[in-house]
Amino acid sequence: MATNRTFTMIKPDAVEANNIGPILAMMTEAGFKVVALKYTKLTQEQAGLFYEIHKERPFYGELVEFMSRGPIVAAILEKDNAVEDFRKLIGATNPAQAEDGTIRKRFAKSIGENAVHGSDSDENAAIEGDFFFSKLERF
């Protein structure tokens, strides 16, 4: 059964490009309600823990370096069918393959600097949300 919450991060490249507002606007215009929001910066250790699932992949070191280079915006979003609908909204990892009207088509620079993270399953959405937010920080 699909849950109604997902997790996202606006990544350092999009924060550096001053795209926080337009990206959040696309999310809310698509019907997502923000139930938790945090502007923060990951240490390399924190980024490594968050992306531990990719530890054996060749891009892991670059990913950790990238995700800890500057501030990010973490959020939990709510909407019916949240994970699947959000994955559609953000578009393909490679912005060149992303559909028009998606966040990555509009804001991503490359496969590596792809503007946003979106949970790929209900289970991961819960795990990732718990990584950033206490129960007291959710509404």
N, C-alpha and C positions, 0 to 999 in steps of 0.2 A: 504494500500500500504506500503510495506516495505521500510524503509529508508536505507541509505548506511553508517550510523554511529552507533557505539555502544560505551559503556563506560566499562572500566575495571579498576581494582586495583590489583596490586601485593601486597598481604597482608603481615603483619609483619613477619609471619613465613618464607615465601619465601625470604624476604629481609634479614632476619637474617641469613639464610642459604646461602647467596650470590648467589641467583639464578635469579637476575634481568636480567642479560645479556642473559642467556639461554632461559628464558621465553619470553623476547622481541624478540629474534631470532626466536622462534617457531611461534610467531605472524606474523612477517614479512615474514617468509618462507611460511606461509599459505596464503599469499596474502594481508594481512592487511597493510594499510599505517597508520603510526602514524601521527595524525593531531594536537595533543596536548599531552604534557607529563610534569609531575610534580612529583618531589621527595619531600615529605612533611611528617609531623607527625600530626595526628589528636589528638585533646584534647578529653577528655571523653565527653565533651559537644558536640563537632562536630561529634564524632562517634555516639552519641545518636541521634542527629538530622538526620544524614544520614540513620540510621537504624530504624527510628521512626515507620516505618510500622510494625516492629516486637515488638513494645513496650509491648504488652500484652502477648507475648510468654515467656515461662519459660527460654529460653536461652538468652534473651535480655541482661541481666546484664553481662553475660560471654562474649557475642559478643562485647559489648561496651568496656569492659576491654581489650579483645584481640586486637581489632582494634586500640586501643589507646596506646598499650604497646611499640610500636616502629614505625619507619618510614614505609611509604607505597609509592608505585609508582602509581599515577593516570594517566590514558590515555584515550583519545578518538581515536578510530580506525575507519578507513574508508575502505569499501569494499562493493560490491554489496551483498545484503542480509546479512548485517553485524551482526545483532543480532543473527539470527538463526545459521549462519556459525560459529560465535564465541562460541556460547553455545556448538556446536559439538566439537570445538577445545579444550575447557577447560574440557569437560567430566563431568561425574556424580559428585554430591556433595561429595558422599562417594568415596574416591579414590579406595577402594577395588572393587567397582562396575564400575569404569571408564574404558573405552575401552583403549587398548594399543595405544600408540601414542598420547594420550591426555595430556594436561598440568597437570591435577590433578593426573593422573596415575603416571606420572614421578616425580612430585614435592610435592604433598600434603602428609601430615603426618596422617591426620584423617579427619573426617567429620567437626570438629570444626576448624582445622588448614588445610584448603584446598587450600592454595597457592594463589588463584586468585578469584576475584569477576567478574562476567559478567552480564550485564543487561539482564533482562528476557523479555523485550518488547521494542518496539521503543519508546513508551511514557516514560518509565523509563530510557532509555538510554539518552534521552534529559534532563530529570530532574536531573539525576545523573551527567551528563556532566556539566550542569549549576551550580551544587553544588560546583564544583572544579575549573571551568575555566570561565574566562571572554571571551567576543567575541575577544578581542585583543590577547588572548593566543592561538587562534586556527588558523590553517593554511590550 
